[in-house]
Amino acid sequence: MNEFVLPAVCVLLAILNFISFFLMAFDKHLAKAGKRRVPEKILFISTICFGGLGGVLGMILCRHKTKHWYFKLFFPIFLIAQTAALVFLYMSYNGNLNF
């Protein structure tokens, strides 16, 4: 693998997960303050776009959106799918994947 690709992907994933976590934490803050909230579709979009870990951690650490079945079901599914996709891409890029 190109020596710059893996670090760039790691930085990009860290940024996307930070954004996802921040949105969950910020929405929790807005909910407590009784202010206008971050739309749920924005929370889902940020998590679908490789922010699965940030979304799941935001749910757990901020105790936010844990009563909504669709968050409890889909956020971990997104995280598992994203992890599987990244492992598959990494292995296929390095030639370690043989069918």
Secondary structure, DSSP 8 states (H G I E B T S, - for coil): --TTHHHHHHHHHHHHHHHHHHHHHHHHHHHHHT-----HHHHHHHHHTT-HHHHHHHHHHHT-STT-HHHHHHHHHHHHHHHHHHHHHHHHHTT----
